[in-house]
Structures are given as structure tokens and as C-alpha cells.
Amino acid sequence: QVSLVESGGGLVQPGGSLRLSCVCSGCTLSLYDMKWYRQAPGKERELVASISVGGATNYADSVKDRFTISRDSDKSTVYLVMNSLKFDDTAVYSCFARHWYEGYEDWGQGTQVTVSS
């Protein structure tokens, strides 16, 4: 049974930074494509960043050059480092995992990020 647990969200001022973590329990992280999504109130869920089993990364245009996704397979953890945060980055950030071969998918419960002065 795969379980994804996010942490690291909180309240930050514009221009500040946060590091989100997603621990994948019950999985071999190196076999999963991992993604971070976010959803702001009244808006559709948005793909923020992804990292493949091969290590290739992709970012939404709105976060490119500000956010960095990485993985530590030994710790079964995926990170999202967020710099130069803006008001528009306020959302619930959720971790998503998809087994690269079997196609199993799982979601975390999300962590709130609020950018406010």
C-alpha cells in the first residue's frame, strides 16, 4: 500500500522561500514518476512540476526559474523548493506518484502554502 505524505507548507511573505517534502511510504521511489500539483480556491488544479524515473524535470511556465523539483530515492522523498514566492503561488500543493510501468497512481493529502504580507 503506497502512501504519500506532504509537509513543509505554511505562511510566507512575498519573495520568501519554502521547501515542500513528499515522503512515499510503501514504494520504491525510483520506479515512480513524481509530480507536484497545486489548486487555489476557485481554480482548476494545475501541474506545477514533474520529475521522471530518469530524472527529467518539467515545470509550469508560471514557476520556471523559481521552483526546483528533486528526488532522493534513498529517503523515498521528493522535494519542491520554491523561491521568490508570489501571492499567486497560494494554493494547496499535492504530491502525485505514478508507477512508470504498472501505471499505479496515488495522491497525497496536500499541504497549504499561503503567500501573504
Buried (B, 14 or more C-beta within 10 A) or exposed (E): EBEBBBEBBEEBEEEEEBBBBBBBEEBEBEBBBBBBBBBBEEEEEBEBBBBBBEEEEEBBEEBEEBBBBBBEBEEBBBBBBBBEBEEEBBBBBBBBBBBEEEEEEBBBEBBEBBBEE
